[in-house]
Amino acid sequence: MSKLKQSITYAFGAFGHDAFYAALTTYFITFVTSQLLETSNGGQVNTWLIGVITTLVVTIRIIEIFFDPFLGALVDNTHTRWGKFKPWIMGGAVISSIALVLIFSNFFGLTASHPMVYLVLFVIVFVIADFSYSVLDVAFWGLLPSLSLDSDSRASISSIARFGSTLGGTGVAVVLVPLNVWFSHVFAHTQGNEQTRAGWLGFAVVIAALSLIGALLTCWGTQEGKDDIRKNTQKTSFRDIFRIIGKNDQLMWTALAYLLFAFGFSTTNSMVVYYFRYVLGKPESYSLVGVVEAVLGILAVISFPTLQRLVTRKRVYLYSVAVEVVGYILFIFSGHSVVLALVATGICYVAQPLVFLVVLNTISDCVEYGQLKLGTRNESVTLTVRPLIDKLSGSFSTAIVSFAAVTAGMTGAATAADISNTGVAEFKGFMLYMPLVLIVISAIVFALKVTLTESKHDEIVKKLKARLEPETQASGDVSAAEPASDATASQTASVTTDSKSNAADESAEKNR
């Protein structure tokens, strides 16, 4: 299988994948607070329904998050002629695409005529949408470590994939208003820049189609690797899932650092659309945010493999957070300037893809780290931690955004002139100050606790190959219980010894 073909088709899948995620997490709540509950005279049914829907979304996501590791085990235990990832990628894409279109509707007017019936149907469809997307998410990113065992190769593949996901995620911001307005003209017969429920529904159809096409291309163009290290697997029982995750200390520290960062960034990112509409009074300028983020995000993604080789992953993370802090400070002092707000948004966003890639590659390397430490390989269970964190942070940020918008009066037909100075100040507190603190703490955790460097991972791969190849030559069968246990004991001892040399490895990595 051509490496270029794999990288490109995987990137197309990431494009549709992140466009879908942006629509589901960032823009669905905007749809709820702006157009979903509008009556024919432009009013709202009432704000309590906004609160109920927001609470349901957050609750469903938090509950569903605890099922993600089990989905990872389900994928790890899958064996088909198409591999273990593709059936779940394709199935999840089909179901989630249909469900996305449905939740961006008002179920034929039920929000006004029968709000309780609407809520029941909404819960059912949203659970289906979120669960099927989770299956797709776990399988899609779980595929990454199966494509290569080399850190540099993974960095290249993940960078190209992130190139696609950056275009997908930021492209939504570019096309949101134009698509909404165009579909509003076609189906609601509006004029000017008015946005309607019909416009949002058309937008959802486009995003669902992109997600489905991306999944098809990924399944067609990628191929799982076959080697002795990937054969070192056992059936993952549900009772072993949290042991696999919990005993992988590097996975847990990386997850904590990323949770703090993702919560802060997703909160700010979700509020930018409100900032342009209700603070700056320039909703039409929001499309420029997507353009700025796309251009800078692509440049950041392209530079990642080179930056990783020059300064190491850990420094890329820390430098990126430093850039992020500069962006937040500029945003705080941007006042009512659209230009400064765009510059601040761009600076904040240019760092995010780099942090994502550092975390994605570190967690991918945690697959081999956990394999050496625990004696068996678990790709999907390990990789499920990253999307789990994205959804957890997205759930928290959804609650924050909805609360801040309702509190400040940024709902329905309100304009910038209707928002008080106190409302703006409170909104900025949630949008800028709280996220800034979380992101700084994230950098501290990553700097002090994450020690799985690229050179450390290379050593782990060499040890795994040295131990597994003689076993494969002696017997084509990998033992089930006792040999794995013996291997676990010696491997755990090795990792314990290895961890003592982390400081030396870090020093060598910095001087490399």
N, C-alpha and C positions, 0 to 999 in steps of 0.2 A: 504494500500500500504506500503510495507516494506521500512523503511527509508534508509536501506543500498542499496536496489535496486534503489531507487530514486537517491541517491547520486552517485552511480557508473554509471548509465546510463546518468545522467546529466553531469558527468565528461567526458564520451565518446563523448557526444555532444560538450562539450567545447574543447576537443582535436581537432576534425575536424574543429570546428569553428575558432579557433586561427591559425591552419595550413593554412586555407583558407585566413584569414586576412593577415598573413605574406606574403603569395604568392602575394596577390593583392596589398598590400601597399609597403612592403619593397623590394621584389624581382622583381616585374614587371618593375620598373624603371631601375633596373640593367639589365634586359633583353633588354629593349629599348636601353640603352646606349652601350650595348656590342654586342649582336648578332642580334637583330631584323633587323637592317638596313644594315647588312653586305652584300656585293656583293660577287660574286664567287671568286674574287681575294683577299678577306679579307679586302677591304676598306669599307668606309661608303658612303651611297648615298649622304648625306651632313648633317652638324650639325643643319641646320635650321629645318629639320624634327624632330630631337630630341626635339628642343625647342618648336615646334608646338604641338607635342604629350604631352609633359610635361605640357604646358599651358592648353591644353584641359582637361587633367586629373585633374589638380588643379581646374579649373573653374567648371567642372562637379561636383566634390565633394563638392565644396563650395555651389553651387546652390542646390544640392541634400540635403545638411545638413539641410537647412531650411524646408525641407519637413518631417524630422524625427519626430518632435512633432506631426504632423498630422497623421503620421503612428502610433504613440503611441495611439492617440485618436481612430484611426480605430481599433486597436487591443483591446483597452478597451471597445469599443462598440460592439465587436463580441460575439455572443452567439450561440454556436453549441453543439452538443452532445459530442464532443471531447474537450470542453472547449474553451477558447478564444485565447489561445496561439498556440496550436499544428497545426491547419490548416496553420497558417502563417509560422511556423517553417519549416514544410514539403514543402510547396509550394515555399518558398524562397530558400530552399536548392536545390531543383531540378533545378530551373531556373538559379540560380547563378552558379551552378556547370557546366552547359552546357556553359554558357557565359564565364566562366573563361578559359576553354579550347580554345575557339575561340580567345580571346584576346592575348593568348600566341602563336598565329600563325601569319603568314604574309599574310593571306588570299590568298594563292596560288600564292605568288610572286608579289602581287599588290604593295608592298612597292617600288619595283624597276621599274615595268612596268607602273603602273598607281597610283602614290603616292596620288593624290587628291581623287581618288575613294577609296583607302585604308582609308584615313582620314575620309571620310563620313561613311564608314562601321564601322570603329573603334569607332566613336562617338556613333553610334546606339548601338553597342554591349556593349561598356563600360557602357553606361547609364543603359542598362538592367542589367548588372552584378552588378553595384554599387547599383542600386535601389533595386533589389531582395535581395542582401546581407543585405541591411539596414532593410528590412522587417524581415528577419531572425534574425538579430542582436537585433532589438527592442523586438521581441517576445521571443527570447531565454533568454535574461537577465531580461525581464519583468516577466518571469515565477518565478524567484527566490523568491520575497517576498510573492508569493502565496503558497509556499511550507511550510512556517513556519512564525509565528509572533514573535518568541522568538529570541533575539539578539544572544545568544550563539549558538542556533540551526542553525541560519542563518550563523554564522561564520563557523560552521563545514561543512555545505553544500557548502558554497562558497569556503572554503578551498579545499575541495575535487574536486570541479569543477575547481578551479584554478590550482590544481595539473594536471588535464587533459589538461587545456589550456596551461600550462607551457610546458608540454611534446609536445603538438602540435606546439606551436610557436617556441620553441627552436629546436625541432626535425627537422624542415624544414632546419635549418642551418646545421644540421648533414648530412642530406640525399641529400641536394641540389646538391653538386658537384658529389658524387657517382652516383646518379640517372641520372644527366645530362650526365655524361661521358658514363654510360652504355647504355642509349637510343641513344646516338650519335654513339656508336659502332654498335648497332643493326640496326638503320635506316639510318645513314649517312656513315656507314662503315669507321669510323675514327679509329685511333690508339692512344695509350697513353692517356693523360689527356685532349685532345682537347674537347671543348664544342661547341655545334652547336644549331641552331634553333630547329632541331629535338629533341635534348636532352631537351631543355626547354619545348617543347610541351609535351613530355612524362612525365616530372616532373609535369606539370599542370594537366594532366589526373589523376595521382596518388593523388594529393591534392584534386581535385574535388571529387574523389571517397571517400576519407576519410571524407570530409564534409558531403556528402550525407548519408553515413553509420552512422555517429554520430547523425545526425538529426533523422534518423529512430529509433535509440536506445533511444534517449531522449523522443520521442513521445510515444514509447512503455512502458518505465519504470517509467515515472513520473505521478503525479496526483495532480491537484490543490486542496488546502485545502478548506473546507467549514465551515464557522463560521459567526457569526453575524457581525463582523468587516468587513469581505470581502463582505458582502451583502450590506454594506452602500455605494452603488454606484449609480450614475445617468448617463444618456446618456451624454457623453462629446461632446459639440458642438465645432466646430472649433474656434469660437470666444472666447471660454473660455480657450483655450490651454495655451496661454501666460500669462493669469492671474494665472492659476494653477502653472506655473513654476515661474513666476516673483514674486509672493507674498510668495513663500516659501523661506525665507531668508537663511535658513541653506543649502538648495539645491543650491542656487546661489553662496554662498561663497565657498562651497565644490567644485562646478564646476569651479570656477575661479582658485582655488589652483591647481586642477588637470589639468586644461588646460595648465598652466605654466609648470608643471612637465612633462606632456605627450609630449608637444611640444619639450622640451629640450631633453628628453630621446629618443623619436622616431627619432629625427634628428641624434643623436649620433649612435643609434642602426642601422640605415639605412646606415651609412657611414663606419661601421666596415668592411664590405666586401670589400669596396674600399681600406681601410687602409691596409688590408693584401695583397691585390693584387698589388696596385700601390705605396705604401709607403714602406712596409716591403719586397715586392717582394716574398711573400710566400702564393700564393692563395690556395695551397693545405693544408695549416695549418688552413684555415678558418673552416673546419669541426670540429676542436677541440674547436672552440668557442661555437658551439652548444652543445657539450658534457659538457663543463664547465658550461655553462648557465643552462643546463637541471639539472645537479646534484645539483648545488647551489640553483637554483630556486625551486626545489622540497623540499629541506631541509627548505627553507624559508617558503614555503606554509604549510608544515607539522607543523611548529612551530607557525603559526599565531594564532590558537585558544588559545594556552597556553600563548603566549605573550600578547594577548588581555586581558586575565584574570589577568595576573600579573602586567602589567604596563598601561593598558587602550589603546584604539585605537589611541588617539591623540599622545601619546608618541611613539607608534609604528611608526607612520608617521614621526615624527620629528627625531627619532633615525635612521630611514631608510634613510632619506635625508642626515643625517650626514655621514652615511656609503657611500652613493653615492658620496658625496663630496671627501671623501678619495680616492675612485676609480678614479675620474676624475683627481685629483692631481697626482696620480701614473701614469695615462695614459699620462699626459703632460710630465712627466719626463722619460717615458719608452724608448725614443729614437728608435732604430731599433731592440730592443730586442723582439723576439716573445714571450718569457716566460713572461716578464713583461707586455706585451700587453694582454696576456691571463689572467693574474692575475688581471689586472685593469678591463678588460671586465667582469670577474666573479664578482668582488666586486661591480661594477656598477649594474650588473644584479640582484644580490641577493637581493637588496633593492627594485627593481621594483615590483615584485609580492606582497610584503608586502604593498607597497603604493596602488597598485591596489585593494587589499582586503579591506584596510581601507576605501577607497573611495567607493567601491561597497557596503559595509555594511552600511556606513553612508548614502549613497543615498537610499538604501533599507529602512532604518529607517526613511528617509524623507517622505516615503509614509504615515506612521502613523502620523508624525509631520504635514504634509499638511492636512491629514484627520481631525485632531483635529482643526487645524487653519481655514480651509476653509469649513468644514462640509460635505465633500464627499471624497470618496477614488478614487485615480487615479494611478494605478500601472504602466501601460505601459508608460503613459505620463511622469511620474516622472523618471522612469528608463531609458527612452530614452535619458536623458541628458548625461549619461556616454558614451554610444557609439557615440553620437553626438560629444562629445569632442575628442574622439579617432580619429574620421574621420577628424575633423577640424584640429587637430594637425598633423595628417598624411598627410593632403593636404599641409599644410604649409611646413612640413619637406620634402615632395617630391619636392617642388619647390626649397628649399634650397639645397638639395642633387644634383639635376640635374644641378643647376647653378654652384655649387662648382665643380662638376665633369668635366663639360665642360670647365670652367675657368682654372682648373688645368691641363687640357689635359688628364684626366683619362677616355678615351673613346676608343671603338674599340679594336684594336690590340696593343695599347700602353702598355708598361711595366714600371716597377719601374725605370729603367734606363732612360726612356724618360721624367720623371717628374722632373722639376727644384726645387731647394731649395725654391724659392719664391712660387711656386705652392703648395709645401707641407705645407709651413707656412700658406698660405691662407686657405688651406683645413682644417688644424688643428683649425684655428680660428672659422670656421663654425661648425666643429665636436665637439670641446671640450670647448672653452671659452664661446661662446654664450650660449650653453645649460647649462653650470655650473651656470651662472648668473640667468637664468630663474628658475632653480631648487631651488636655495637658496631663491629667492623671493616667490616661491610657499610655502616653509616651513613657512615663515613669515606670509603669509596670513592665512594659516591653523591654526597656533598657536594663532593668534589674533582674528579670526572671526568665526571659527567653534566651536560651543558650544553644539552640539547635541551628548551627551555622551551615553554610554550604560545604565547607571542608569536613565538618563533623558528619554530615549526611553521606559524603563520599566514602568515609571510613566505614560507616554502617553498612553501606551497600557491598563493599569489599568483604566485610566479615560474613554477611549473609551468603554471598556467593561461595566463599571458601567453605562454609559449613554445609550448605545445601547441595552443592555439586557432588561431593563424595557420596552423600546419602543417595542421590539420584542414580549414580553409577552403580552403587552396591545393590540397590533395589529400586525398581520402578514404582514402588508403592510407598507413599508417605504414611508412617504409622499413625495410629489414631490417638490413643490416650496417653500411654506411658512414655513413649519417646518424646512426645510433645512436652510432657511434664519435665522430663530430664533436660530437654533443650531449653525449656523456660528457665530452669534453675541456673544453668550455666550462662545463658544469655543475660539474665537479670543481674548476675554477678558481674558480667562484662560491662553492662551499662552503668552499674554503680561505680565501677572503676573508671569508666570513660567519663562519667559526669565530673569526677574530681579534676579532670584535665581541661575542663571547659574554659577556664580562664586563660590557660596557655593557648588553647585553640583560637580563642577570640583575639589574643594578641597577634598570633601568627596570621590570622585572617585579615586583620587590619593592615599588617605590613606587606601583605601579598601584592 
